[in-house]
Amino acid sequence: MTSEDKFSRDFVLKDQIRGAAISIMSNIAEGYARQTNREFIQFLYIARGSASETKSQLYVALDLGYISKQEFEKIYETVSEVAKLITGFIKYLQTHNK
C-alpha cells in the first residue's frame, strides 16, 4: 500500500505507518523473548498501541487520497482483528500468570 504512487512520495507518513506496523510484531517478539508473562503482557500492550497508531495513520492516508475507501476498510479491519487477538492474548496471559 505504501509503495503506491502518491503514498510512496509522502516519506514521513509512509515511514510512520510502516514503522507502526513493524512495531506490532517486533514488540510481540521482544515480549515473548523476555520469558515472563508480566513482561510479555507489557510488550503486548505496546504492540496493541502500535496497532491503534496504524489505524490512526490509515485515516490520514484516506483523507489525503493515498488509499481508497475500500483499501482503508480492508486494512483497517485487518489491523482491528490483530488488536483484538492481542487483547485476547493479554487476557489469557493474565489468567495464566507465571
N, C-alpha and C positions, 0 to 999 in steps of 0.2 A: 504494500500500500504506500509506504513512504518513498518508494523508488519511482513512483509515477510523476509525470510532468511537473506541475506547479509545486506539489508537495516536496519533491526532491530538491527544489531550489530554496525552500524555506529551511535553512540549515539549523536554526535554533529549534523550531518546533519538531522537525524531523529527528534531531538528536535527542530532544526531551522525550518524545513518545517512544523512541527505540530504547532509550535508557530506562524508562519506567517499566517497559515490558520485560526487558532483560533483568531488571531488578527483582521482578516477581520470582523467577526461577532461581536466581542467584541467592536470594535470601532463604528460600526453601532449602537449597543445597547446603548453605552455610549453617543454618539452624540444625539440620539433620546431623551434620558433622560434629556438632557440639556434644552429642550423645547424652543429653539430659532433656527430659520433657520440658522443664522450665525454660531453658534457653531456646529450645526448638519452638515453643509457643511464642516467645518474644520475637523471633525471626519470622514466624508465620504472620504475626500482626503487622510487621513491617512489609511483608510481601502483599498482604491484603491492602495496605495503604498504597502501595505501588500500583495495584490494580485500580484503585479509586483514582489515582493520578492519571493513569492511562485513559480511563473513561472520561475524565475531565478534558484531557487533551483531544480526545475524539470529537468533543463538542466544538472545540476551537477549529479543528480541521474541517468539520462540516460547515461551520459558519463562514470560513474563508473560501469555501467551494473546492477544497482539495479532495474531498471524497463525496460520493453521492449519498443520499438518504438511505438507499438500500445497503451500500457498503457500511455506513455508520451503524445501521441496525444489526447487521450480521456480526460485525466485530464487537460492538457494544454488548450484545447478548453473549458472545463467547467469553469476553472478559468478566461479565457479571457471573457467568457459570463458574469460572475459575475462582472468583471471590467467594461464592457460596461453598465450593468444595474446600477452600482454605478454612472458612468459618466452621464447617463441619469437622474438619480435621482438628482444629483447635479444641472444639468441644469434646471430641473423642480423647485427645491427649490429656485434657483437664480431668477427665473421669478415670483415666488410667495413669495416674501420676507415678513416676519412678522415684 
